[in-house]
């Protein structure tokens, strides 16, 4: 499970497994202190270029993935994606904000259902 998908309830449950007798107010205070401390550090922002392949739908963006210059991507959030067209112009790919991932078959003209 990714760190960024943990809820406060899940974190509290994990703390309770280790410290079952700790008062809830104390644990919440520690969580708040940790959030404040984490907010003190700047976020690393970078851009990368990845070579694309015709008819390839998915690309490796894992922690071990490399960009076009063979640098490790080390990303945890993607804010935008642009593709360069044949004229050398960058076209921004719209971002889906509702969390629904569209799946297409390259050879089909309609979307295919995403499995649950």
Helices and strands as residue ranges (DSSP letters): G 3-5, H 8-18, H 24-39, E 81-84, E 90-93, E 103-104, E 111-112
